[in-house]
């Protein structure tokens, strides 16, 4: 039965498990890969996604023979990697780009490709053609005779990918191939990998990456690993539909000219004077009343979020902040809060995921609303709130990935996450108080 499973598909992994034994007397065994299963046909590119330590590289090592799996079935073109005979046959069909470059500092790019062409068993008559082809394909012509210790990190990485691809192997493993590569070269590399896998349909490619953009550009299916297990598996769109939390809305509030801003501030603060110097000299008092009028406390964490550490320090030291900064802050916060309250009336769950200056990014639940309906809501909101531009989109793959990978304890998060969490908790409390009053 297992032989049949192996023979029916180029790459077959079923219940793969890897446990590293304890390294010290007090240590405990480490479960690196926990019953991972997937299959891959020719013409498919599969992405293994996950944070560092999730088990991606260990899975690769089990599939290339660097590590022996503790349990499970792993087959390459009908060959069981758990047996010596199966591994000997399978390794000749694999191209592998490891996470760290397997290069020799004293050898040139050309010498590397010639060396690995011999190791891979490419016949002598085809070696020169293959070497020249992959030097040209990876845009390494001008570095052909340059020693590896003289190359940049990006060109070293491109050479490692060329080594994996030389000989056109049917199974290709690329472990974070674009690490250290500039954006232009990365896009170029994506084109090469895409041509090999999805266009020619003669190879199966498995890739690990931290770049969600790379995964979406290259891969026909993907799986997100957390602590050695697949938390989700499927195509990009199926993952977004199943695990997406809803929609993302990005807005920029309109910044008025100086005179309009000052008039707006006078109205909010109850100032009827036209003397701007008086307005500036009473800046700290104005900020205090603004916080009070906006129903905000002057707690340290609130001030950190709502205006930033620099202004908080000025306010606590009774310094005179710049009046134009106060005006811009007031206007942006009022507009942002008005949009937030509008969305809270339309959706069950709303949170602020990013906010700086006049930019706000909201995450809202789906609630059986289409993206077209959401555009209609934003157009209606623009009639009430001064918004210069906005964007509506599905939950991104990167956000889904972050939702799987992020720490649940807010105390371990970065300062921006802590401030956002404080802001969202405060909004939840305010809403509950309003509901109780009603």
N, C-alpha and C positions, 0 to 999 in steps of 0.2 A: 504493500500500500504506500509506504513512504517513497519507494522507488518511483511509483507512478506520480506522486506529488512533485518530486524533484524533476521528473522528465517533462512535465506539462508546462513549465514556465521557466524563463531564463534565470530569474532570481527568486528563490523561495525561502522565506524565513518563518518558522513556526515555533512558538513558545520558547524563543531564545532567552537564555538566562545566564548571567555571569556573576559569580560571587568571588571576590578576592578574599583570601584567608586573612586572619588577623595578623598584624605585623608585630605586635608586642604581646606580652603575657596578659596585660590588662585590656588590650584592644579587643575589638569584636570584628567579625567578618563584615565586609562591605559589599552590599548588594548594588552593583553598578547597572545591570540591565535585568529587568524583571518581566519575563514572559512577553517579549516583543514578537509580533507576527505581521508580515506583509509580503506581498508578491509584486513582481515587476515584469512587464512584457517589453519586447523590443519597441523602440520609438517612444518610450516613456522616460520622464525625468522625475525622480522622487526626491523630495527635500526632507531631511531630518532636522527639525528645529528644536531648539532648547537652549537654556542658559548654560554657562560653563558648569560642568559637573553633572549634567542631566543624563549622560550615558551615550551621547552621540558617537564620540571617538571610540569608546569601548565596543560599540556595535560594529563600527567599521573594522576594528582590529579583529573581531571574531570572524568577520566575513572575508578578511584577507589572510587569515591564518596567523597573524601576529599574536593573538590570544586564543586559547582553547576555551570554548564555551562550557559552562558547567552542566547545562541541560538544554534540550531543544534540538530542533532540526534546522540546519542551514545548508542550502544547496545552490550551486552555481552551474547552470547548464546541465543539470542531471547528475552532478557530482557532489557527494556528501562530503563537506569539509571536515567532518569528524574523523574520517578515515584517511590514512596516509595516501592511498592510491587516488582517492577522490580529490584530495588537496593538490597532489602533483599535477593532475589533469586540469583542475580549475585555475590554478595560478597562472597558467600559460594564456588564459583567456581574459585576464584582469589587467586593467590599467589603473594605477593608484597614485593619487597625489596626496601625500600625507599632510598633516596639519603643520608640521615643521619641515622645511625644505631638505630633501635628501640630495645634497650637492657636495662637490669637492672644490674647495676654494681655489686650488691651483689649476683647475681645468677650465677651458673655454666653453661657451654655449655649444658650439659645434661638437667639441669632444664629448660633452655630456650626452648629447643625442646619439652620437655614434656608439658610445659605450653601452647605453641602454638598448640601442637597436640590436646589438650583439647578444645582450642578456635575454632579450625577448625572442630571440631566434629568427629575426628577420633575415631572409636569404641575402647573400652578399650582393647580388645584382640589383636588389631593391633598396639597399641601405642608403645610398647617396640620395636617391630620389625622395625617400621618406624624410631624411634629415633636412633637405632643402625645403620640402613642402611645409614642415612644421615650423621651421625658422621663419618662413614667409608668412604662414597663417597666423603666427603669434606676434608678428611685427617685430622680429628680433634681428632683422637683416644687418643693421648697423652695429649690432653687438655680437655678431657671429664669432669673432676671434678675440673677444674680450674675456679675461679671466673672471670667474664668478665673484671673487672677493673685491672686484672693482665695480660691480654692478649695483644698482639701487635695489631696495627690497622688492619693489614692484616687478622689475625685470627678472629677479631671481624667482619670484612666484610664477611669472609667465613661463619661465623655463621649466619649472616643476610640472606645470600643467601640460606643456608640450611633451615632457617625458611620459606622462600618463597616457597621452593620446597617440603617441607614435606607434605605428603598426596597426591602427584602427581596431583596438580590442573590442569585443562584443559587450563586455561589462566594464564600466568605468566608475571608479570611486573618487570623488573630489571632496577632500576634507577642508572646508573653509578656503576655497581656491582664490577668492578675491581679497583676502586679508593683506593690507599694505599696498594695494593697487590703486592708482589714481582713478577718478571717475571715468575719464575717457577710455583708459585701458580696460577698466572693468566692463564697460558697455561693449567694447570690442570682444572681450573674452566671452561675454554672454552670447554674442552672436555665433561664436565658434561652437560653444557647447550646444546651443539650440539647433544649429545646423546638423551636428553629429547625431543628436538624439531624436528630436521631433520631426526634422525635415527628411533626413536620410532614412530614418527608422531602421538602422542596422545595429544600433547599440542601445543598451539600457544604462542610464546614468543615475547614480545615487550621490547626492550632494548634501553636505552640512553647511549651514551658514547662520550668521547672526543678523543678516540683512533680510528683512521682510520684502523689500523691493526686489532683491535678487531672486528670492523664492517665487514671487508672483510672476517675474519676467521669464523664468526658465521652466518651472515645474508644472507637470500635469496633475500631480497629487502630492500631498505632504502630510507629515505627522508631527505633532508637537510633543516632545518628551519632557516629563517632569519626574525627577527622582527615579529614572530608569524605566518609566512606563509611558506608553502612549496615552495622552489625555484626550487627543482628538486625531482623526484621520480622515482624509478625503480630498476632494478638489478644493481650490481656493474659494469658489462660490458656495459650495456646500458647507464649508467650515464657517463662512461668514453668516450664512442663513441659520445654522444650527447654534452657533456659539456667540454670535454677535449680540450685543446688549441693546441694540437699537440704532439710533442715528447720532451723528455728530453735527453740531452747528457752530460755525465760526463767524464771529461778527467783529466789525470795527465800528465804533461809535464815531459820529461826525465831530470833528474839531472845529469850533466856530472861530471867527476872527477875534482879535483882542477885545474890541469894544463890546461885541455881543457876549463874550465870555464874562466880562466885568459886569455888564448889566444883569446877566443871569445870576451871578454871585450876589449882587445887591438884593435881588428879589428873594433869593433863598435865605439870605441872612437878615432880611428885614432892613437893609441899609438904604437909606434914601439920599445919603450924601453923594455928591458928584466928585468929591475930593478923593482922588486915587491915593494920595499920600496917607490920608486918614485910614483908608481901607487897608493899605500895606502895614501901617504901624500897629494895627490891631489884628495882625495875621493870626497870632496864637489864639486869641480870644475867638476869632471867627471859626477856626478849626474846631475848637471845643464845642461851640454851638452847632456847627455842622454835624459833628458826630452825634450830638444829642438829637438834633432834628431828624437825622437819618435813622434814628432808633438803634444806634450802635453804642456799645460800651467802649470805654477807653482802656480796656484791658490790653496788656502787652501783646498777646497773641493776635488780637483783632487788629491793632494798629500795624503790626508786622505785615499782616496780609493785605490790609486795605490800602496802605500807602508805602510800605517798605521801611527798612531799617533806618535809612538816612533821615527820613522825615520824622520817624518816631523819636530819634535822638534829639532832633531840633525841638520837637514839641515838649519833650520831658525837660529840656534845659531852658525852656521859655525863650528860645531864640525866635527870630523873625523869619519865617520861611518866605520864599518868593511868592508873590501874589499870583503870578501867572501859573505857577505849578499847582497852587491850591485850586485855582479856577478849573484847570484841565482835569485835576483829580475829581473834583466835585461833579463836573459834568459827566465824566466817564462812568463814575460809580452810580450816579442816578440813572443813567441810560441803561447800564448793565443790569442793575437791579430791576428796572422796569421790564426788560426783556425776560429776565429770570422769572419774575412773577407771572408774566404772560404765559410762559412755557409751563409753569407749575399748574396753571388753570387748565391746560390742554393735555398734560401727560401725568401719569402716575408717579414716575420717577424722573427727577431732573437733578443733575449735579454739575458743578463747575469744575472742569478738569484742567483748564489753564486760564490764567488771567495776568496780564501785565499792561500797564498804560491804558490805552483805549481798546485793547484786544481782549475778547472773551471767547472761550471755547466751552460749549455745553455738551453734555451727554444726556440723551433722553431715551426713555424706553420706547419700544415699537408701538405697543398698544393698538395693534391692528390698523395703524395709519400708514398709508403709502407715502413714498417720498414726495409724490406730487402734492398730497395734502399738506405736507410739511412746508413746501415752497409757498403754498397759499397762506399758511399761518404767518410765515415770515413777511410776505408781501403786505398783509394786513397790519403786522407789527410796525413795519416801516412807516406807515401813515401816522403812527402815534409817537414812535421813538425815532430820534435822529440817528439813523444808521447809514454810514457811508458805503459799506459793502458787507456781504455775507456769503457764506458757502454752506451747503447742506450735503452730507454724504452718509453712506452706510458706515457702520463700525469698521475700522480698518483692520487688516490682518495683524498689524503691529500692536494695536490695542488689545486684540484677542490674545496675542502672545503675552503681552504684559499682564493681562488679567490672570493667566495661568502662572506666570513666573513671579509676580510681585509678592512682597512680604505682607502677611495679613496684619501684623502688629505695626501700628502707625508709628510707634516710638523708634522702630528701626528704619523708617523711611527717611528720605532726604527732607531738608527744611521746607522746600516748596510743597511737597506732598503733605507734610504736617499742617501747613497753613491752609491748604485747600481742604483738608479733612476738617479742620476747625471751622472754616467758613461753612461747609456743608452741614456740619452738626448744628451750627447756630441757626441756619435757615430751617432745618427740620424742627428745632425747638420753637422758632417763631411761628411756623405754620401750625404746629400743634396748639400753641396758645391761642391763635386766631380761631381755630376750629372749636376749642373749648368755650371761647367767648360767645360764638354763634350758638 
